[in-house]
Amino acid sequence: MIYGKPLIAYMGILTLSSLLFTAFISVSNVKFNYHLIPFKWHPRVAAVTITLALVHATLGVGSYFF
């Protein structure tokens, strides 16, 4: 618990933020032709997002059973 909130809540916020950032990289490069962050970072951030989502899901399932 961090500041009275379970870790799974913070992992959910972090996962959602990572997902939105991944979408931002794609949309900004493809639709708006704005290359603030190179597109080569999109798969890397997507992999981090998937990892965070798996950890978040593991914590959720683990809190249900234990």
C-alpha positions in Angstrom: 0.0 0.0 0.0 1.3 3.4 -1.0 -0.5 6.4 0.5 -3.3 4.1 1.5 -3.9 2.8 -2.0 -3.0 -0.7 -3.2 -0.2 -1.2 -5.6 -2.6 -2.6 -8.2 -4.3 0.8 -8.5 -1.0 2.5 -9.3 -0.1 -0.2 -11.8 -3.4 0.3 -13.5 -2.7 4.1 -13.8 0.8 3.4 -15.1 -0.4 0.9 -17.6 -3.1 3.2 -18.9 -0.6 6.1 -19.2 1.8 3.8 -21.1 -1.0 2.7 -23.4 -2.0 6.3 -24.2 1.7 7.3 -24.7 2.1 4.4 -27.2 -1.0 5.6 -29.1 0.4 9.1 -29.0 3.6 8.1 -30.7 1.7 6.3 -33.5 -0.8 9.0 -34.1 1.6 11.9 -34.0 4.0 10.2 -36.5 1.4 8.8 -38.9 -1.5 11.2 -38.9 0.0 14.5 -38.0 3.5 13.9 -39.5 4.9 15.3 -36.2 8.2 13.4 -35.4 8.8 14.6 -31.8 9.4 10.9 -30.8 10.8 8.7 -33.6 8.5 5.8 -34.6 11.1 3.3 -33.7 10.2 3.9 -30.1 6.6 2.7 -30.7 7.3 -1.1 -30.5 9.6 -0.6 -27.5 6.9 1.4 -25.6 4.3 -1.2 -26.7 6.5 -4.0 -25.1 6.7 -2.0 -21.9 2.9 -1.5 -22.0 2.3 -5.3 -22.4 4.7 -6.1 -19.6 3.0 -3.6 -17.3 -0.4 -5.0 -18.2 0.8 -8.5 -17.4 2.1 -7.4 -14.0 -1.1 -5.6 -13.4 -3.2 -8.6 -14.3 -1.0 -10.9 -12.1 -1.5 -8.6 -9.1 -5.2 -8.5 -9.8 -5.6 -12.3 -10.0 -3.2 -12.7 -7.1 -5.3 -10.4 -4.9 -8.4 -12.3 -5.8 -7.0 -15.7 -4.7 -4.9 -14.6 -1.7 
